[in-house]
Amino acid sequence: DTAVSQTPKYLVTQMGNDKSIKCEQNLGHDTMYWYKQDSKKFLKIMFSYNNKELIINETVPNRFSPKSPDKAHLNLHINSLELGDSAVYFCASSLGTGGGETQYFGPGTRLLVL
Amino acid sequence: AQKVTQAQTEISVVEKEDVTLDCVYETRDTTYYLFWYKQPPSGELVFLIRRNSFDEQNEISGRYSWNFQKSTSSFNFTITASQVVDSAVYFCALSKAAGNKLTFGGGTRVLVKP
């Protein structure tokens, strides 16, 4: 059973399009995250939700909008895609937001904007 | 602000050699958490270890060992008798006591040659 899953695994699209990435976890965790890994492998947090409530919102363009329909799902919608959005997007989850909770990552979604 | 530095961008070794990955962190907090993750060529992020700032005991797990030294703000990782399957990018990360936002280092690529 996959603990944290993401769909799709690969996404190739044109500039200006709108796309969504879905994430689901079956670990029973309360907190979920989106991270972006750029072409140099640098990982940076984008958003975090705890029990469907937004708790971390880094300085991310407002073209990126996360949505958490329930605590097991966290989706990422991206409007008006730009070349610079090409990256690998990782979803993660943790038990809660308490200190140093271990985050478990999904397999990543590789987004390529042409 | 928190910062994690992994000064070694790439390390190449021959199988069965030991390899040590350096991680130096900066934080003003007295309570914090340190992590190591492995990213194999397949791309997923695999959790390896979590350590809190009050536990300076070194840890060994099979061929992996970690050396936490608060005095030098370092949390180094050693792979003993490396194997080809250890080839991956390894990330060190830091988390505050609250909020659970992970700050990652830039990663160290380890290449183990047969």
Interface residues (C-beta under 8 A of the other chain):
Chain A: T31 Y35 K40 K41 F42 L43 K44 I45 S48 I55 I56 V88 F90 A92 S94 G96 T97 G98 G99 G100 E101 T102 Q103 Y104 F105 G106 P107 G108 R110
Chain B: T31 Y32 Y33 F35 Y37 Q39 G43 E44 L45 V46 F47 R50 N52 V89 F91 S95 K96 A97 A98 G99 N100 K101 L102 F104 G106 G107
